[in-house]
Amino acid sequence: MGKENINIKYEHQNNSNYLVIEDNVEYDDYQYKMLRRNKPEHFLRFSMYSVNGRYGIYYDITSRQQLSKYYEYGKMTMEDVKSICVNISEMVRIAEDYMLDIDHVKIEPRFIYMDVGTKKLQFVYHTKVNGYSFNESLKILFEFILEHFDHSLDKESIVQLYEVYQKVIVGDYDPFNLMRMFGIKKVKKQEESVIQDMPEKRDKEIKTVIAEQMISDKEEKADESDVNIRKVIIGVVSMAFGLLGIFVPGLIPFRIPSVLSFICIVAGIGILVFCKKEHKKLQSVILTQKQSIPYVVKKDTAQVLYNESVNVNNKCIEEKTVSYDDICNETMLLSEYMPEKNSRKELKLVLQKENLIGEVLIYIRGVENEDMVICMDKYPYVIGSFEKMSDVVIKAQVVSRMHCCIYHEAFKDDEYLVEDLNATNGTYLNGERIGNHERKKLSDGDVLKIAAISFKVEIS
């Protein structure tokens, strides 16, 4: 009943930002009282209110970024994934200490808030928003991780992440210590470790693309090579026995019929020829078994994997009947349908020096911009004071680490948008404050104010 009346919004009060969740049913569970009195780590601080039959909770998200927003502008590494797992396990242990139900902890990316500097996570505790269990929420989180993971990293990291995802799907993890899923470093010991960790699932076969399949393939190939060596030895001995029986019969203590000697020679030659063919076949199998890992990725990631497969199988490409000129001609024809692409107007932010209070420095990719003009060469374009996550760094105390972001609207060449990224001192467009994670259209001549620093918008 209450879920249908739940409303989620953002509010700004007294230089603080809040995630507000309100309902028409009073929150009287003991868990909220426990959290309010003890203020444990990894849980967002909150206050409760009641107005005209509506009951709400204010979660303080000041100076923090949504996990979903943070990785919208950058790719995730294996260290980021491990840091997330460590934070979740710490949260679960704290929840156990305070007798909290972890199924009510929201670990979907949009409800996780991160301190950008320390990478420490804080979570929303709510008994009504989303009816997901902890296991279901963890699956959603890892699907987000797979989608935003940097697939240009080494393949060992990608394989390891995919294995961890498989464990999350089947529930093979300890929420108190999620890092156990990353503890298997040596591939050869993986099968034994999995059996030790899952004694109750020894009889259950889990078909995935994990690395032990590759190990068994290598062992089979080694066995095949040993068999081939034995066959070669038998063939050589047979040939030698037959040749001695025909040309030097005195060296053999017993008499061998000429027909038997001839049969031995033919058999030896046949065995050697057969082993040579088997050796070539084995080499071709090894070459063709290089494959990419089949998981769901975005279009840009799929393109990377496609390019890798092209490099591995470049010999096959040469045999295609489609010529290089045909491909070029098709590409040129596509560009004829988008002539306006080259005439797209560019957006610039020009610092209004007359309104400055104190010194302001602007750095673009680590280099100081003395012209005080921000020209954007990519979108989305993050503006803030944190160098690792900002495309342009504004050195001023009033600017948040990730303050705001500029977007270019797809298929609309002259349409640009600005979004406030939970900035403590706010983002203003023509004197009006932009709401948290709200997007506003930018027009030529607008004044964009980042905290107390004003920029004139130029679109030309």
N, C-alpha and C positions, 0 to 999 in steps of 0.2 A: 504493500500500500504506500509506504513512505517513498519508495524508489521513484515512483511516477512523479513525485513533487519535488525531487531534489534539483537544486539549481547550483551550478558551478560558475563562478565569475572571479574577476580580479578587481582589487580596489587599492587605491593609494591614499594613505593618511599620515600626516605629520612626518613626511620624508621616509616612510616605510611602505613596503609593498606587501600585499596579502593575497593569498588564495582563499576565497570564501566559498564554503559549501553550506547551503542552507536547506531546511526541510520544514514541513509543517508538524513534525513529531519531535517531542523533546528528547534530547540526548541525556539519558540518566544512567547509562551503563557505568559500572565501576571502573572500567578500563580508562575512561576519560579522566576520572578523578585521580587515578593512579599516575597518569601522564602529567596532568597539570601540577600536581604536588611535587613530583620527583624530578621532572624535566630531564629524562635520561638522554644520553647521546644517541645520535642517528635518528631521532624523531623531531620533526618540526615543532617548535614552540607554538602554542595556540591559546586563544581565548574564546569564550562562548558568550552568546547573546540571545536575547529573546525580545522580539518586537511584533506586536499585533498578531500573535498566533504563529509567527514564523521563528524557527530556531536555527541558529547558524553557528559555524565555527570559523574563526579567523586564523589561518596558518601563516606565520611570518616567513616570507620568502625573500626578504630584503637581501640584496647582494648575492643572490644565488641564481643559477641557471637551470632550467629544465634539462634533464638528460637528453630528451628528444630534440630540443633546440640546439644544445651544445654540439652534438654530432651531426647536425644538419649542415654545418659549415666546415667540418673536417672529418677525416677518416679515423676509424678506431684501430688501435694496435693491440697486440697480445697483452702488453703491460696494462692497457686500459681495461681489457676484459678481466684480467686477474684482479685489478684494483676494485672493480665493481663486485666481484665475487667475495673478496675479503670484506668489503663494507657490508654486504648482505649477511654474511655469516656473523659478523659482529653484532648486527642488528638483531638477528635471530636469538643469539645468546642473551642479549639484553632483554628482549621480549620474554624469554623464558624466566629470567630473574624476577620480572615484574608481573608474571602471570598473565601476559597478553597473548591473544590468539593471533598467530602469524598469518592466518587467512584474512585478517582484517587489515594487514599492512599492504599498502598499494605499491607493488613493485613494477607496475607498468611504466614505461619510460616517461610518460607525461606527468606522472605523479612523483617522480624522483627528482630531487633538487641537489645540485652540486655546487660546492665552493670551488670556483674555477682555479684558484691558486693551489689549494691543497688536494684537490680531487676527492675530498670527503663528501659522502652522500648523506642526505637526510630524507626521511620517508614520511608519507602521510598515513596516519592511522585513522581509519573511519570504518564504522560497522555497517554502512549501508551502500556506499558507492561501489558499484560493480560487484557481482556475486561470484567472482573468480576465487578459486582456492589458491593456495601458495604455489602448488605445482603448475596450475594453469597459467598463473601470472608469470612464473619463471620461464615457461615455454614462450610466452609473448615477448618477454624481455630478450631471450636468446634469438628469436626470429629477428628482432630489431638489430641485435648485435651482428648477426650474419649479414643482414642487408647493408649495414654501415661499416663493415670491417674492410680494412685496406687489403684488397686481394692482389696487390702488386708485391706483397711481402713474400718471403720464401715459402715454398709449398709445404714444408714441414709444419709451419705454423697453421696453415689453412687446414691441413689434415687433422692436426690436433684439435683445432676449434670444432671441426665437424664431428669428431669423435665425442667431444664434450657435449655437443648438441644432442647426439644420439642418446647419451646417458640421461640427459634432462628429459627427453621424450619418454623413456621407459621408466623414469623415476629412480635410476641408479645413482643416487647422490645422498650425501649427508648435509642437510641444511645448516648444521652447526659448523661444518667445515667443507665448504664447496671447493676449496683448493685441492682436496684429494683427487678431484677429477683431472687435475693438471699434473699429478705427481708422477705419471708414467712417462719417463723420458726415453728409455731404451725400448725400441720397437720389438726386439726379440723376446723380451720378458713380458710383453703386454698381455698375451693370452693367459699366462699363469696368474698375473696380477688381477685380471678381470675375474677369473674363477675364484680367487681368494676373496675379492671384494663382494662377489655375488654368489655365495654358496647355495642359496635357495633357488638360483636360476641356472644351475649347471645344465639341466636338461632342456632349457629353452634356447632355441636357436635364434639369434638376432642377425638378420642379414643386412649388412651395411657395407660401405666401401672403406672399412678400416684397414690398417696396414698389415694385420696378420695374414690376410689373404695373399698379399704380395710375398710374405715370407714363405708360405707354403708353396707358391709357384717357384720360388728360387730353389727350395729343397727338392721339388720334383725334377727341376732341370739338372741339379747336381746328380741325382740318382740316374737320370737318363745318360749323362755324360759318363758315369762309371760303367754303365752297361755297354756303351759304345766302345770304351777302352777294352773291356773284356772280349767283345766281339772281334776287335782288331787283332788282339793277341791270338785268338783262336784261328782267325783267317791266315795270319802269317805262319803259325805253326803248321797248319794244314798244307799250305803251299810248299813250305820247306820240306815237309815229310814226303810229299808227292815228287818234288824235284830230286831229292836224294834217292828215292826208289827207282827213278828212271835213269839218272845220269851217274850216280855213285852208289850202286846197290851193295857194294862191299862194306860200306860203313854201317849198314843195318844188320844186326845179328840174325834176323830171320828174313825169309824170302817174301817179297811183296809182289803180287800180280801187277802187270803194267796197267791193266784197266783200273785197278784200285788207286794206283798212283795218279793216273790221269783225273779220276774223280776228285781226289784230294786237291789237286791244283785248281780245277774249275770251281770247286766249292770255296776255296780260299779267296779266289779272285771275286767271286760273287759276294762273299761276306764283306770284303773291303769296299767294293762299289756301293753296297747297300749302306754301310756305315757313313760313307762320304755324303750320300744324299740325306741321311738323317741329320747329320751335322749342319748342313745348309738349311734344312727345314727348321731346326731348333733356333738358329740365328735369326731367321725371318720372323719366328714367333716372338722372340725377345724384342725385336725392333717394333713390331706392330702392337705390343701390349702397353705402350706409353699412352695413357689417356688422361684427360682432365678429370677432376673430381666433380661428380654431378650433383651440385646443389643449386638452389634457386638464388639468382643474383639479379641486380638491376641491369639495364641495357648497357650502360657504360662498362660494367664489370664483365658482362657477356662478351663484349667486344674485345676486351683484354684476353680472355680465355680463347676466343676465336683466333686472335693473332698468334698466340702461343701454338695452337694446333697447326696453324699454317706453317710456322717455322719448323716444327717437328716433321711435318709431312710435305716438305717443299718439293720432293721428287715427284710426288703424285700430282702436284699443281702443274708441273711442266707437261704432263701428259694430257691435260685438259684441252679440248678443242677450241674453247673461247680464247680469242687473242687479246693481248694487252690493249691494242688500239680500240677494240670493241668496248672494253670497260671504260676507257677514257672518254669515248664518245658519249656513253650513257651518262657519265658524271657531268659533262659539259651541258648536256641537254637538260639535266635537272636544274642547273644554275639559271637557265633561262626563265624558269618559273618563279624565281625569287630575285628580281632585279632591284627591289626596294631594300634588300638586305644591306647592300653597300651604302645606302643613303640614310642609314639609321642615325638619329641624332644622339649626341653624347651628353652625358650629365657631368657637371662640375660643381663642386662646393667651394666658394670663395670666402675666405675668412674675413669677417668684418672687424678690422683692427680698431676702429674708433670706439667699439663697444666693449673692448677687452678690459678685464680687471685682473691684473697680475700677468706674469709671463706664461705664454702658451707655446709649446714646441710640438711640431707635427713631423712624424717619421713614417716614411713609406718603405717597407721592407728593410728597416734598419738604417735608412739614409734620411738625414734631416731635410725636410722640404722647406727651403727658404722662401719660396714664392707664396707659401700659405694657401695653395690651391690643391684641392683633392680631386684628381682625375681617376676615374674607375675603369679598369681594364678587364674586370670579371664580375660576375654576379652569382650568388649573393655576395655583398661587400660589407664586411663587418667593421664597425668603427668602435674603438674602445681604448683602454689604457694597458691591456694585457697583451704583450707582444706575441705570445705563442698562438693566440686565437684571433687576433685582429689583423685585418688587411692594412689598415692605417692606424697608427698609434698616436693618440693625443696625450701628451704629458701634462696633465693638470689634475689637481686633487679632486675636483668635482666630477670628473669623468669616471664612470664605472668601468670595470674590466672588460665587459662586453656590453657596450652602451646601446647601440642601435645597429640596424642592418638595412642596407639599400637593396631593393630587388628590381629586376627588369621584367616586366610582364611579358610572357611568351606570346609571340605572334602580334604584339602591339608595340611597334618600334619606338614610339615616343612616350610610352607610359611607364613611369617609374614609381615605386612605392617605398615608403620608409616604415620600419617596424621598431617599436621600443622593446628592448631586451631586458625587461625587469630592472631598468636603471634606477638607482637610488634617487638621483636628482632630476630624473625625468628627461623626456625629449619633447620639444615643442615645435609646432608648425604654425607659423604666423600668429604666435602668441598663445595658441591653444595647446594644452598638454595632451599628448597621445597616450591612450590607455596601454596598460601592460599587454604586450603581444598583439596590440592592435596595429593594423596597417592603414596608412594614409597615402593618398596619391600626391606626388610632387609635381608642381608646375613651374614653368620658367618665371623667375622673379620672386618665388617664395622665400621666406626666411626660415631656415631650419636652425633651431637652437638646441645644442647639445649641452645640457645642464645650463651653465651660464655663458657658453661660447656660441656666438651667432655666426652662421654661414649663409651666404646668398646662393640660391639655387639657379644655375645657368644650364639650360638645355638648348643646345644648338648643333 
